[in-house]
Amino acid sequence: MIREKLERDEVLGSPIVYLVDGDEKFREEILKGLSGMGVSGLGFASAAAFYRAYAAKRAEIIILDTGLTEESGLSIAAHLRATQSVGIIMVTAQGDIDARVEGFNAGADAYLVKPVDVRELSATVTALRNRLSRSGASLSHSAFGWLLVDGGWVLTNNRGQKLRLTSTERCLLDRLFVACGELVERKVLVEEALGQDVFEFNDAHLNTIVARLRKRAMRAGMDLPLHTIRGRGFFFAD
């Protein structure tokens, strides 16, 4: 049944979203709502079921709940982020700041709190797909001995060290590389790199994205020349 659905979606060329959540009623309601907005998808109750389907056909966007029993959504996100180029949206009942930060650190591109309006989820899926599509148009960018390769998904330096990026990090660095060492204002990054409305965007989230990127680069042994001008923006230069 799953394979037939995957093949049918591929023929139709419709966008593929995988929803991993242990609540069957929630899965059905969300998938029905997304389908009504032109976003097709499949639902899975466990990590194991998701991994089997993902091996048969990869999806553009993965929607995860953190509270799965066998393997948490955070674990799935971290695994996907380390090995795949995919958009990740967390949809969970945990809305406190610590849970959000943990989700973003695991590799989430967006974080929504239940109960979630399917219109907001659909808009998030569309925005993330568009952002991935735009950033994928550039095969590589370089700045001060650093390169974005593999469609912008991998950051590498002249020492040969590599770091696989999240879609958010990919878009952020792509915009900073284009600036060739010049300051890029926070507003510009929010609107052009992240594709968000600057008036609705939580400004602290941008700081979280940058801090997470720096931390991941440091763990990989990479001294990232990503600099902050407090209250103004960021620039990438040695």
C-alpha positions in Angstrom: 0.0 0.0 0.0 2.7 2.5 1.0 4.8 1.6 -2.1 1.7 2.1 -4.4 1.0 5.5 -2.8 4.7 6.5 -3.3 4.7 5.5 -6.9 1.4 7.3 -7.5 2.7 10.5 -6.0 5.8 10.3 -8.1 3.8 10.0 -11.3 1.6 12.9 -10.3 4.7 15.0 -9.4 3.0 16.2 -6.2 5.1 17.4 -3.2 5.9 14.6 -0.7 5.7 15.2 3.0 6.3 12.5 5.6 4.6 12.9 9.0 5.9 10.9 11.9 3.6 11.0 14.9 2.2 8.3 17.2 -1.3 9.9 17.3 -3.3 8.3 14.5 -6.1 10.8 14.7 -3.6 13.7 14.5 -1.9 12.1 11.5 -5.2 11.6 9.7 -6.4 15.2 10.3 -3.1 16.8 9.4 -2.6 14.8 6.2 -6.2 15.4 5.1 -5.8 19.1 5.7 -2.5 19.3 3.9 -3.9 17.3 1.0 -6.8 19.8 0.7 -4.1 22.5 0.2 -2.3 20.6 -2.5 0.4 19.0 -0.2 0.4 15.2 -0.4 2.0 13.1 2.2 2.2 9.9 4.2 1.9 9.3 7.9 3.9 6.9 10.1 3.4 5.9 13.7 7.0 5.0 14.4 10.6 5.7 13.4 10.9 2.2 12.0 8.0 2.6 9.6 9.3 6.0 8.5 12.8 4.7 7.8 11.4 1.8 5.7 9.3 4.3 3.5 12.2 6.8 3.3 14.5 4.1 2.0 12.0 3.4 -0.8 11.4 7.1 -1.6 12.9 10.1 0.0 10.7 13.1 0.9 11.4 16.8 0.6 10.0 17.6 4.0 9.8 15.5 7.2 7.4 16.5 10.0 8.3 15.0 13.3 6.9 14.8 16.8 9.4 14.6 19.6 7.4 12.2 21.8 7.7 9.0 19.8 8.1 5.8 21.8 10.8 3.8 20.0 13.0 6.6 18.8 12.4 10.3 19.5 11.8 12.9 16.8 14.9 14.6 18.0 16.9 11.5 17.3 15.4 11.1 13.9 16.1 14.7 13.1 19.7 14.4 14.2 20.2 11.3 12.1 18.6 12.9 9.0 20.6 16.1 9.4 23.9 14.2 9.6 23.3 12.1 6.5 20.6 13.7 4.3 19.7 16.9 2.6 16.0 17.4 3.7 13.7 19.9 5.3 12.7 19.1 8.9 9.7 20.6 10.8 9.1 19.8 14.4 5.4 19.7 15.5 5.1 18.9 19.2 3.2 19.7 22.4 6.4 20.9 24.0 6.6 24.7 23.5 9.0 25.9 26.1 12.2 27.7 25.0 14.4 24.8 26.1 12.5 22.3 24.0 12.6 24.7 21.0 16.3 25.2 21.3 16.8 21.4 21.6 14.7 20.9 18.5 16.8 23.4 16.5 20.0 22.0 17.8 18.9 18.6 16.6 18.5 20.0 13.1 15.0 21.3 12.8 14.3 24.1 10.3 11.0 25.1 11.8 9.3 24.4 15.1 5.5 24.5 15.6 3.6 23.8 18.8 0.4 21.7 19.0 -2.4 22.3 18.6 -1.2 23.4 15.1 -3.4 25.1 12.5 -3.0 23.1 9.3 -2.9 26.4 7.3 0.2 27.4 9.3 1.8 24.0 8.7 1.0 24.2 5.0 2.5 27.6 4.8 5.6 26.5 6.6 6.0 23.5 4.3 5.6 25.7 1.2 8.1 28.3 2.5 10.7 25.7 3.4 10.3 24.0 0.0 10.7 27.3 -1.8 13.8 28.2 0.3 15.4 24.8 -0.5 14.6 25.3 -4.2 16.1 28.8 -4.3 19.3 27.8 -2.4 19.7 24.7 -4.5 20.0 26.8 -7.7 23.6 27.7 -6.7 25.9 24.7 -7.0 28.7 26.4 -5.1 29.8 29.7 -3.6 33.2 30.6 -2.1 34.4 33.2 0.4 37.9 33.6 1.9 39.0 30.0 1.3 35.6 28.5 2.3 33.3 26.8 -0.1 29.7 25.7 -0.2 29.6 22.6 -2.3 27.2 19.7 -3.1 24.4 22.1 -4.0 25.3 24.3 -1.0 24.6 21.5 1.5 28.3 21.1 2.6 30.6 23.8 4.0 34.3 23.1 3.5 37.6 24.9 4.0 41.1 24.9 2.5 42.1 22.2 5.1 39.5 19.8 3.6 37.3 19.8 6.6 33.6 19.5 5.9 30.3 20.2 7.7 26.9 19.2 6.4 24.4 22.0 6.8 20.8 22.3 7.7 18.6 24.0 5.1 18.4 27.1 7.3 22.2 27.2 7.7 22.6 26.6 4.0 20.4 29.6 3.1 22.1 31.8 5.7 25.6 31.1 4.6 24.7 31.4 0.9 23.5 34.9 1.5 26.5 35.8 3.6 28.9 34.4 0.9 27.2 36.5 -1.8 28.0 39.6 0.3 31.8 38.8 0.0 32.7 39.9 3.5 30.3 42.8 3.8 27.9 43.2 6.6 24.4 41.7 5.9 21.8 43.3 8.1 19.5 41.1 10.3 16.4 42.2 8.4 18.0 41.1 5.1 18.9 37.7 6.4 15.4 37.1 7.9 13.7 38.2 4.7 16.0 37.0 2.0 17.8 34.0 3.5 15.1 32.6 5.8 12.1 33.8 3.7 10.3 35.1 6.8 8.3 38.2 7.5 10.7 40.4 9.7 7.7 41.7 11.7 6.5 38.2 12.6 9.9 36.5 13.0 11.3 35.9 16.5 14.6 37.8 16.3 16.2 35.6 19.0 15.8 32.6 16.6 18.4 34.2 14.3 20.9 34.2 17.1 20.1 30.6 17.9 20.7 29.6 14.3 24.1 31.3 14.3 25.1 30.0 17.7 24.2 26.5 16.7 26.2 26.7 13.4 29.2 28.0 15.3 29.0 25.3 17.8 28.6 22.5 15.2 31.6 24.0 13.2 33.7 24.1 16.4 32.9 20.4 17.1 34.1 19.6 13.6 37.3 21.4 14.3 36.5 24.3 12.0 37.2 27.9 13.1 34.3 29.6 11.4 34.9 33.3 10.5 31.3 34.2 11.0 31.2 37.5 12.9 28.4 39.5 14.6 27.8 43.2 14.7 25.5 43.4 17.7 22.1 44.8 16.8 23.0 45.2 13.1 23.9 41.9 11.4 26.5 39.4 10.4 29.4 39.1 8.0 31.6 36.2 6.9 35.3 37.1 6.5 38.7 36.1 7.9 
